[in-house]
Amino acid sequence: MGPFAFFLPPSFDRLPVELGQRLLAGVMGRNQAAQAGLGALRGWRRDDPATASLAGLGLALTRLACDLDPLNADMARACLAMAGPGGQGEDAAALHLAAAAPWTATWRQALAAAEQSGDWEAFLDRFDASWPADGAHLAARVEGLAALTAAGVAGSERLERWRARLPGPPASPGLAWLAAEATLRLGGRLAGITAFYDFLCRWPWCVNALLRLYDLQTGVEAQLTELPGELVIFLYTFNKADDLAVTLDDVHRSRLGRFRIFALDNGSTDATPQVLSVWQERFGAERFSILRAPVNVGAPAGRNWLKALPEAATADFVAYLDDDIRLEPDWALRLGAAVAAYPGQSAYGCRVTDAGRPSVLQAAEFHLAPGGPGEPATVTDLQLQAPDLGQWAYCRPCLSVTGCCHLFSAAALASGGDFDIRFSPSQFDDLERDMRVFLAGQSAVYQGHLVVGHKRRSGGDARRDRLAGGNAHGNLTKLQAKFDAGDLRRLRRFQDQLLLTDVRKKALWLTRQ
C-alpha cells in the first residue's frame, strides 16, 4: 500500500475531556455524533487560536449526525446555521431539503419504522415508487442507508445500483462511510482497505474507521482460531423449549474442539426437560449433562450454580449461552481469535442482533458514558442509535460485553468472583461483574466480527412489559449505588487510558504500512 499520510491527532487526550471520551468510544451513532459535535463547539473560543480546530471538528461531527439521520429537519437547520452562508453543492442542497421540504417528516417516520422492523426491502420498494421528485439531492443519503442495511438480507444488487449513481466523491463523512462500506462489501477486502484509508485521510478523528481499517489490513476480521484447551459451555433455561431446541441445534453444528455442555433447567414447566433429553442423546451423555433446579433461581444464581461445578475449574475456557440465541458454526473460533488478539482479559463478547432481523442491533461494545462529578454510572448505547452499517465490525478492549454469548478463561471466571444475586432475576448482573473486574485492572474484549442473533421478546401483555421495565429500572438503581464517585473516576481513568493506548497502537501500525 505504501506510506499512509494520515495522522491521528495527538491532541485526543488534550481535547476537552468529555469530547475526547466520546471520540474514543466512537461517534458512528447519530446521537453520539451530535453530542460530540456540540462538545467541540463548546470548546471553541473565537479569540483563542489554539481552539480553532474545534470549530471545524464540531461542524464535521454535526454533519455526520445529519448523514446518519438524513431526514431530521432540526439537525439539518442546525448544521446549516453552523456552516454559515455560502454553502453550495450537493451537500448543502441535501441539508436545505432536509431542513425545509414539507415531506421530510413523513419519510423520516417510514425510515424509523424500517429500522425497527428490519423490513428494508419494503422501504426500498416504497422509495422507488414514491420518493418525491424534488428530493434528488437527499436521495443518495436515504437510499444509501437503506440499501447498505438491506444488503445482508436482500443481496448486493441494490447496493451496487446505489453506488453507481453517486454523483462523485462524497463531501460529508456519513455519506463517505456508506460509500466505503459499500466498496468493501462489493469489491472485497483490498478495495475496502483503500476506501477506508481514503476516509481516514479526510476524517482522522473517526475511531470506528480506524478500527475497521486495522482489522481489515491485519486480517483480524477473517481470523478463526481454535481455543487452546477444553471449552465448557454453560446454558441455563426457563420455559423456552422451542427456542432452546433451535439454540442447541446451532451448538450441535458448531465447529468446536474439546468441549462439554452443562444445561441447567431453571424449574421449567413446559417441554424443556424433553428437549434437553433429546439433545443429551444426540450429543452423548459424556458431553451433555443436565441439571435441574426446583424453581427459577434467576440468571445470576444460575450462572453461579454452573460456575461452582468442578468442571468449571478444570476446563480452560467457559462460555455462557442464553437459551434463545442463533449461532453461526464458527462462533467459538471467532471468540478464539479475540482471545489470541487480547489474551488474559476478563470476558469476551460479540455483536448482537435480533434473531431473524440482522439489521436491528441489540448490543455491541459498552463503555462508561461521559459524565461529570456526582453523575450516576451509565454506559454508552451507540448500537441503539442507527442501523448496522458496519460501524461496529471490529475487535478491541472495552468496559463490558453482553451476556447472551460470552466467554471467560476458567482462571478469569474464578478470580472475578460471583455474579451478584441482588440483580435477580436478570438485567445488569453481567455488566456489574464486568465493571467490578474492570476496577481491578482487567478489561472485557468486544469481538464485533462475531454476530449472534438474539430472540427479542415480543407480543407480551402490557403487565409483563411493565414488570420487566420495573425490574430493569430497579436493577439500574442498584448498579449505580454500587459504584461511588471515586470508583467512577478510576473506571473512567482506566477506560480512557485503555482506549487511547489501543487506538494509538493501531494508528502507529497503519502509518508504517
N, C-alpha and C positions, 0 to 999 in steps of 0.2 A: 504493500500500500504506500510505502514511503513516509516521509515526515508528515505529521499531523499538526496543522497550525491552529489549534485552538488551545486556550488556556482556561483552566478552572480558576475563577478569581480567588486569590489567596485571602481576599477580604471576607470570605464566607464567615469566618469567626470574628471579623471586625465589623460586621453589619450590626444594625440594631438586633438585639438578642432574639426577639420573637420572630423577626423576619428570617434570620439565619436558621432558626429551628424549622420554620415552615419550608424553606428551600431544601434543607437536608432531608426532611421527611418526604419531599416530592410534591409537586404542585399540579399534577395532572388530574386533579379533581376540580370541578368548576368552582365550588365554594372556597377550596383551599387556594386556588389561583387568585380569586377576587380578594380574599383576606390578605394574601401575601402582597398583592399589588397595593392595597390600601396601606399596609405596613411600610412599604417602600416610600410611598408618597408622604407619609407622616414623618419619615426620617429625613426628607429632603428640605434643605434650607436655601432659599434663593440667594442669601448673602454669604453662603458658605460653599466655596468651590469644591471642597472635599466631599460634599454630598451630591454633587451634580449628577453622578451616575445613577443615583436612586430615582431620579425623575424618569429617565428612560426605562429603568427596570420596572418601575411602577406601571408605566404605560404598557410595556410588553406583557406583563403579567395580567393586567386587566384585559388586554386584547385576547390573551389565551382563554380567560374566563368567558369572553364573548364567543369565541370559537367553540367552546365546549357546551355552551348554552346559546346557540346562534339566534334564537327567536325571543330572547329576553330583551324587551324594549328598554327597561330601566338600565340594564347593564350597557346596552349599546349607546344610550344617550350619555351615560357617564363617560364612556370611552371617547366619544366624540368631543365632549367638553374638555377632557384632558388633552386630547391631541391638538385642540385649537383650530383656528381657521386655516384654510389652505389644503386640507386633506383631499386627495384626489385618487382616482384609480379604482380598481376592482374592490380593494379592501375597504376604502371609505364608502363606496357605493353600497356595499353589503351592510355596513353599520347604519347608514341612513335609512335603508329599507327596514331593518330590524327595529329601528327607533320609531318609525312613523307609519309604516304600512298598516292599514286597518285590519288585515287578515292575519297578522302575526300571532295574536293571542289564540285563535282557533287552531292554528297549526302547531303552536307550542304545546297545547293540550294533547294533540294527536301524537306528537313526539314523546311526551311524557308517558302516555298510555302504552306506546310501543316499548319503552324502556321497562315498564313494569310487567307487561305481559310477555315480552320476548317475541312478539309476533311482528318481526320486521318485514317479512315478505308482504303482509297486508299493508303496512305503512308505505312500502315502496310502490305497490300497485296503486294506492291512492295518490302518491306523489306523481306517478306517471300520468294519471288520469286527470288530475285537477290542480296541480301546482299553478299558482297564479302567473299569468303571462308577464306581469310587471315585476316578478320576483327573480329574474335571471341572475342578478349579481349575488343573491343569497343562496341560490340553489346548490352551488358546489359544497357549501358547508353542511347544509341539511342532508343532502343526498349522500355526501361522503360519510357522515356519521352513521346513517342507516345502512349503507352498503358495506362498510367495514365491519359493523357489528353483525350484520346478517351473513357475512361471507363464510363463517364457520359452519353455518347450517345450510344455507342455500347455494353454496358453491361460489366460485370466484368470477363468474361471467359478468355479473352486475358491477362488481368492483373494478374489473378491467374496463368496462364501458365508462364508468365514472372517471377513472384516472386518465383515460384517453381524452376526455372532454375538458380537463383542467386547462384554463386559458394560458398558463405559464407557471414559472416557479412561484409557489405560494409566498405571499408577503407577510403572513401572520403565523405565529407559532403553532396554533391549534390546527390550522389547515395544513401546515407543513408536516405536522405529526401524522395526520391522516394519510398524506401522500407517502411519507417514509414507510409507514407500516404497510400500506398497500403495496409498495415496491418490494418489501421483504416477502410478503405472502405470495405475490405473483411472480417475482423474479428470482426468489431464492436467497440464500444466505449472503453471497458475495454482493449482490445488488442491494440487499438490505444494509449491509455494513457501510457501503458507500453512501446510501441515503441518510443514515444516522450520523455518519461523520459530517456530512454537509449540514445537517440540522444543528449539530453541536457547535460548528464553526460560527453559526449565527446566534444561537441561544445557549451559551455555555453554562448558564445557571440551571438548566433543566436536568436535574439529577436523574429523573426517570430515563431520559435518553442516554445519559452516560452509562447507567447500569445496564440498560438494554444492549447498548453497543458493546460493552465489555464482555457480556456473556456470549454475544454473537461471535466476537473476534476470538475469544478463547475457546469456544466450543462448549461452554458450560450449559448452554440451552439444550444441547442434544445429549449431554452426558448421562450414561446409565452405569451405575456402579453397584455391584453386589455388596450388601452389608457384610462386614467381616465377622463371622461367627453366627451364633444361633439367634433367631428372632422369635420372640414370644408375642403373640397377638392377643390382646385383651379386648373383649367385646361384652358390653352389658346391655340388656334389652328389657323392655317392658311393653307388652301388648302391641307389638308391631310385627306380627307374624309374617305378613306378606312382604313388607319392606325388608325384614331380616332375611328372608329367603333369597331376595334379589342381591342383597349385600354379600351373603355367604357364597352365592354363585360367582360373584365377581372375585372374591378372595380365592375361590377354588381355581379360577382361570388365571390367577396371578403368577408372575414369574418370581418365585421365592426360592431361596436356598434352604438351609436347615431352619425349620420352623415348628412351632406348636401353637395351638389355639386354645384359649380358655374362655368359655362363654358363660356369663353369669345371667341367669334368668331371674329378674328382679320381681318375683312373685306374680308373673303374668297369669291372666285368667282366660286368654284366648288360645289359639293353636300353637303358641310359641314352643311348648315342650315337644310337640310332634315335629315341628320344623327342625329343632335342634337335634332330635334323634335321627331324623333322615340325614342331616348333614354330618353327624358323627359317623354314621355308617359309610358315607361317601369318602370322607377324609381318612377314616380309620380311627379307632379308639385311642391308639397310641399317639395320634397327633391332635385329637379333638376331645377336649374334656368339658363336661357340662357341670356347672354348679347352680344351685337354686337357693334363693333367699325366700323366706316365707312371706315377706311383704316387699314393696318397692322401697328400698332404702335410699334412693336418690343417686344422682351422679357422683358427688364427692365420696360418699361412703362406698358406692360400688367400685369406684376406682381404687380406693384404699384397700378394700377387700381383696381385689385382684392383686394389687401391689404387694400385699402381705404373703402371697403364695411363695413357697420355697423356690419355685421355678423362676420367679422374677429375679431372684438374687443370683441364680446360676446361669441365666441367659446372658448374652452380650448386649442385646437391644430389646426394647419393649415398645410396641405400638398399641395405642388405644384407638379403636374404631367405633364410631356410632353405628347404630343398627338401621340407619336409613340413608346410607350413602352409596354412591356409584363410583367404582374404582376402575381405572384403566389397568391392564395387566402389568404395566411397568411401574406401578406406584412405589413399590419398595425400592426399586432401582433408582428412581428419582430421588427418594429420600436418602438413599445411599450416596448419591452424587453430592447432596447438600452436606452430608457428614464428611465426605472427602474434602470439600471446599472449606468447611469451617469445623474442624474436628474439636471435640471436647466441650461442646456447648450444651446448654441445659435442655433444649427441646427443639424439634424440627417440625415445621408445619407447611401448609400448602395454600394455594388459592382455591377458594370455594365458590361454586356457582349453584344456582337452583338446578336440581336434577331435572333433565329434560328441557331446560331453558338456559343454555350456556351463556347467553348474553346478560343474564341477570345475576349480578355478583352479590354474594353474601359477605365474604370476608377475604382479606388479603393480609398484609403485614400490619401490625399495630405498633404505634409509638405513643409515648406520652405527649398529649397535646400541649402546645404552648400555654402558659398561664402565669399570672403574676403571684406575688406572695399572698398566701391566705386563700387562694382559689383551690377548689377541690380537684382531685385527680380525675382526669378524663383522658380517653385515648382517641387517636385520630380515626376518622371513618371515611378515608378517601375513596374507598371502593364503593361506597353507597351514593356517590355523587355523580356518576356518569356510567354509561355502558362500557363494556370491556373493549378497549381499543388497543390492547397490548401494553398499556401503561405499567402493568404490574407483572410483566413476564420477565422476571429476573430473580436472582438469588442474593440475599445479603442478610446480615445480622439485624435484629430488631428487639423491641421490648417483649413482644408476645406474639404467639400464633394461635389460630383457632384450634379448639379441642376436638373437632369431629374426626380428625385424622392427624394424629401427631405421634412423633417418635422420640424416644429417650434412649440414651445408653443406660444400661442397668445401673451403673455407678451413679450417674447423674440423677436417676429416678430415686435411688436410695438416699443420696445425700441431700436432696432438695426438700425432704420432709413430705408429710401427707397433704392431700387436698383438704381444705378446710370444710368440715361438715356443716358449718354455720351457713354455707351457701346452698344448702339443700332446698328443694330437690335438684335445682340446676341453676345455671347462669352465673358467670364470673368466677367460678371456682378455679378454672384453668388460668384465667388472667391474673387472679390474686396470687397463685403459686408462681407464675412467671415473674411477676413484679417482686415477689419476695426473694426469688433466686437472683434476679437482676441486681437487687441491692447487695447481694453477696458477691457480685462480680462476674456472673455468667449470663450471657445473652441467649435469647432464642434465635433461631435461624429460619427465615422465610424462604421457601422453595417455590417461587412463582411459576416454575416450569412444570409443576405437578398441579393439575386441575382436578378437583374432586367435586362431584355432584352431590348436593345435599338436599334431601326432600323437605321442602318448607311446608310446615303445617298450613292447611287452608281449609276453608269451609266449616270451621268450628263455630259454635254458637257464641253469641256476644258475651255470655257469662264466662265462658272458658277464656276468651280473649282478655277480659278484664282481670281475671285471676292471674293469667300469665304476665300481663303488664304490671300488676301489683307486685308479683314476685320479683320481676326484674328490677323494678324501682327500689324495692326493699333491699335487694342484694347489692345494688349500686351504692346505696347509702352505707351499707356495711363495709363495702370495699373502700369508699372514700374515708371512712372513720378509721380504717386500719393503718393508714399512712399519713403521718403528720407532716408539718411544713418542712422539717429537717429531712425526712425521708424523700419528699418530693424534690428538694434541692439536690440531694445526692443522686436520685434517679435521673433527673434532667442533666446533671453534670456528666454522669457516666454515659447517658444516651448521646449527648452532643459529641463527646469525645469518640465514642464508638462509631457513629455515623460519619463524622468528619474524617477519621482515620481511614475508614473503608473507602470513602469516595476519593480521597486524595491518592490512596494507593492505586486505585483503578485508573484515575486520571493520569497519574505518572506513567503507568504501564502503557496506556494508549498513546501518550505523546512520544513514546520511544519506538513505536511501530513504524 
